[in-house]
Amino acid sequence: MRLLTLEFKRVISRPITYIVLLGLPIIFILLGTAFFNSFGTDSLKIGVYSEDKSPLSKFTVGVVMSLFHGGTIQYVGPDYVEKLKNGELNAVVIIPSDFTTSLFSARQTEIRYVPSPVDTQLSAAAYLVFKKLFEDLNGGPFFNPKVLQQMYTSSSVPAPKLVTDKEVSFSQVFAPSLILLITMFAGMLIGAASVASDKERGLFLYYSIGKIKPYHYYLAKLTTTFLISFVAGLVSYFVFLINGFSISVIVILTVILSNALFHTALGITISSFSQNTMSSNLIAAILGVLLLFSSGSLMPVSSLPELGKKILNFVPIYKSVYLLRMAQLFSIKDDFKVLITKNLFLSIVGASIFVALSIVCIKKEFSPKKS
């Protein structure tokens, strides 16, 4: 307990701790917001599913669909949800059953927009484009059946209103990614400097003389770094929470906890095998960048080859971001609970392996050196 208290005091006294707890979430959120406002894509895949089976609907929707000759927009069947979940489609536009009737009666209709949890940033971009397009077409001739079939006499027909199944604010589309990336970098940055710093200072000799056990030493390092990583994730979550981000508290706490545990253990392992803080920080930075790109936050995952997608399924940061996006965009069901349990199990197993490797390395440092 004294060792744990001492480790807390050492960590709290470092300026880097407060940068990780407060500065890192703010920097990531600002950069994420800027990135959200500036990204673009040329590989959108939008599905159209029509619940209106009337002949007039086929004609009306067919005329609109005929304007698109590429592969951006395509008809889809009732299995569109699975295509959204696995990333085959970035979003699906659902034509309601009363679409044609409302159109020919000059009533405003609603077209539902369902985004994908994979590459959600692309779904957000498409949503903003569609929404602005419909607003600009409102009251114009584009949705006037008289133009389409010359059988309607009203001079003003309102364009459909684009809505989502859940109240999703696309200004919060990066929230899952940023929360977990902050958690990841906090654990790896603090963890990567922990053991290597003691090596540089020659503190292991004093720990050996003081008869401190390697297990107690490691537990103190793991506990303090894990708490900092976990708190950094919570701080970023609360920042988004006060700005309208909505998700199950149990889900977010579980995912943040599992990520904090995994990446803390990974960071300490890097530190345990490094001889100085320079090398440990360098390795952690390189690995952190690789994990950043594999998280699905910056690069489209759906365009990767099948082997790449299979590898990502074993990367906790990617699976965690995906799960939070699933919870953000879809209703939580039994299959989601199975997925989050598997992800928690994967994180615990990975962390356990890193813990074992670190303890083996630390025991060598505690062992008397041969002269």
N, C-alpha and C positions, 0 to 999 in steps of 0.2 A: 504493500500500500504506500509506503514511503517513497519507493521508486516511482510509482505511478504519479504521486503528487509532485515529485521533483520534475518528472518529465512534462507534466502540465505547465509548471512554472517556466520551464525552459522554452517550451513552445509558445506560450502566451507572451513571453518577453521579446519574441522576435517580431520585427515589423512585417515580415513576409506573411505571418499568420493573419494579420488584419487586412492585408492586401488580398489574400485568398478569400477571406470571409466576406469582405465588403466590396473591395475594388474589382475583383474578378467577376462577380455577378453583374455589376453595373456595366463594365466594359463589354462583356459578352452580350448583354441585352441590347446595348446601343449598337454594337456591330451587327447583331442579328437583325435588328430593325432596319438598319441601313441596307443590309444585304437583301432583305425582303422587298424593299422598295426599288431595288435595282436589278434583280435577276430577270432572266429571260430564258426562253427555250424554243427549239424548233422541232420538237418531237412529241407534241401533244397527241394524245389518243382519247377522243371523246366518244362515248357510246350514246345512242339514242334509243330509248325504249318507250314504245307507245302503248298505253293502256286503252286508248281509243281505237276500237276495231272497226268503226264505221267506214263505208266506202269514201265518204267525203273527207274523213280524216286521212286516209291513205293518200288521197289526191293532194290535200293541203300540205301534209308533212312531206310527201314525195317531191312537191315543187321546191320546198325549202332545201331538202336534202340534195336535190339536183344541182344546187348552186355550188356544192362542194365536190370537186372531182378527185381530190387527193385522198390520203388515208387518215386524215385528221379526225373526221366524223364518220361514224359507221353505225348501222343498225345492230342492236344486241337483243338477246332473248331474256327470259325470266332469270337466267343464271348470272345476271350482271354483277350481283353482290360478290360472288366468288372471284370474278375477273377483277373487281376493284381491290379485293383483299390481297390478291397475288401480284398486283401491279400490271396486269395486261391492259387495263384502262386507267387513265388518270382521273376520269370522272364520267358520270352518266347523267344525261338529261332525260327526265321522265315526263312524257306527255300524258296528262290526266285523261280519264275516261270521258269527261265532258268538254274536252278541248274544242272540238269542231262546233258543238252546239253553242257554247259560250261565244266563240268567235263570230258565228253567224248571227248571234243575238246582240252583238256589240257590248258584251260583258267582258270585263277584265278577267283573264285566266291566270292560273299559277302553274308554272313549270318547275318541278322539283329538281334540285341539283344535288347529286350525291358524290362527294369527293372520295378519293382513294387514300388509305393510310400509308401507301408507298409513294414517295416523291410528292408529298402533299403540297409542297411549294408550287409544283406545276398545276395542281388542281386549283390552287388559290389564284394563280395567274389567269387560268381559263375562266374562273368564276368572275373575276373583275372585268374581263373582256366582255363576257356574255351580258353581265349586268349593265355595263355602260352601253352596250349595243342595243339592248332592249329599251333602255331609257331614251336613247336617241331616236329609236324607231317609233316611240309612243306617239299616237295620233297621226302617223304618216300612212302612206298607202301600202307599206310592205305586208302588214297583217290584215289588210282589208280584203275580204273574200271577193269583193267586186273586181279587184285587180286579178285575183287568182282564177275566178270562174265567171265573172261578170253577172252575178246573180244577187248582189247585195247593194243596197242603195244608201246606207248611212255614210256620211262624209267623214266621220271620226271613229276609228276603231282602236281601243286601247291595246297596247302590246302586252304580252304576258308578263307577269311579275315573277322574277327568279327568287326562289326561296330554298333553304336547306332543310332536311329532315330534322336535324337538331339545331339548336341555337348556337351555331359555331361562328365566332368572329375570326375572320382570317387575319386580323391583326395579331392574333395569338397563335398563328400557325406554327411559329418557330419555338413556342414555349416548351414543348416536350424535349426538343433537341437541346435547347440552351440550358434547361434545368439539369439535364443529365451530363452535358459536356462540362458544365461548371463543377458538378460533383466529381466527375472523372479527373479533371485537371487538378482540383484541390487535393484529392487523395494521392495522385501521382507526384505532384510537385513537392508536397510536404514529405511524403514517404520516401521519395528519391534522395532527399538530403539527410534523412534521419540517421541511419547506421553509418553511412560513409563519413558523415561529419565527425562522429565519435572515433572513427578510425584515424582520421587526420589529427585529431587532438590527442591520440594515444590514451583514450579513456578506458579502453578495455582492460588495460593492466590494473587500473584502480578498481574496476568492477570485479576482476578476478580476486584481488586482494580482499575486497569487501565481501567475498563469498556470495555474490549475487548470481543467481542461477540464470542460464541463458533463456529459459522459458519465461521467467519473470521479466527479464529485460525486453524480450520480444513482445510480451503482452502489453507492457507499458507503451512501447512504440506503436503497436497496432491500435490500442484503445484511443490514444490521443489523436493520432492521425485520422482514424475512422470518424471520431466525433467531429473533427474540423471539416472533413469532407461531407459528412451528413448535414451539419449545420449550414455549410455553404449551399448545398442543394435546397435546404429548407428556406434559406434567405431568398434565393432566386425564385422559388415557388411562391413565396408570399408577395414578392414584387409583382409577379404576373397575376396573383390572386386579386390584389386590390385594383388591377386593371381589367378585370372581367374574365380571367381564365377560370374555367369550370371543369372539374374532374373529381372523381371519387377520392376522398382523402386517404382511404385505406390503400387504394391502388397506388397513388403517388408516393405514399410513405414506404410501401413495400418495394417499389422500384428504386427509389432513391437509396434506401437502406442496402439493397442487394448490390447496387452499383458502387456505393461508397465502400462496402466490404471488399468487393473484387478488386477495385482499382487501388485501394489502400494496400492490400496484400501484394499487388503487382508492383507498386512503387517501392515498398520496403524490400521486396526481393531484388529489384534492380540495385537498390542501395547496398544490400547485403553482399552482392557479388562485385561491387565496384570498389576500387581502392581509394578513390577520392570523390569529392562532391562534383568536381568538374565533369568527370566521366559519367557519373550517375545522372546528373542533370541533363547532359547531352543525350544519353540513351533514352531517358524519360521524355525529352522533348521530341525526339525523332519518333518514338513509339506513339506519343500523344497525337502527333500530326497524322500518322497512319490511322489511328483509331478515329480521329476526327473525320477523315475522308470516308472511312468505312461505316460511319454512323448513319449514313443516308441523309445527312443534313445539308451537304454541299453538292454532292454528286448524285445524279439519277441512278438508282439501284436497278430499276427495271431494265436498263439497257445492258447490264452486265451479262456475260455468258453464264450458262447454268452452273458451271463449276464455281464461279464467283459467288453466285447466290447461295449455293449450298454451304460455302465456307462462312458466309456472313451469318448463317443461322446459328453458328457456334460462337459468334462475337457478342458478348453481353450488351455492349453499348448499342449495337444495331437493334438487337431484339428488344431492348428496353425502350428505345425511342419508338419502335414500331408498336409496342404494346400500349404506350401512352397515347399514341395517335389513334389506335383502335378505340381506346376508352373515350377519347375526345370526340370521335366521329360516329361511333356506333354504340348501340346498347350493349351493356355487359351481360353476357350469357355464360352458360356452363363451359362452352368451349374456350371462352376467354380465360376463365378461371384455371383451366387446364394449362393454357399457354403461359400464364403468369407464374404458375407453380413450377412448370418446367424451367422457366427462365431463372427463377429463384434457386432451384436445385442446381442449374448449370453454374450460376455465380458462386454458390457455396462450394461446389466441387472444385471449381477453378481456384477459388481463394484458399481452399484447404491444401491444394498442391503447392501453391506459392508459399503458404505458411510453413509447410514441411521443408521446402527447399531453403527458406530463409533460416530456419532454426538449425539446420545442418551446417550452414555456412557460419552462423553466429557461434555455434558450439566450437568450431575450429578456432575462432578468434579468442574465445575464452580459454582454450587449452594452452598450457605452458609451451612457449616456443623453445625449440631445441637450439642450443648454442653451437 
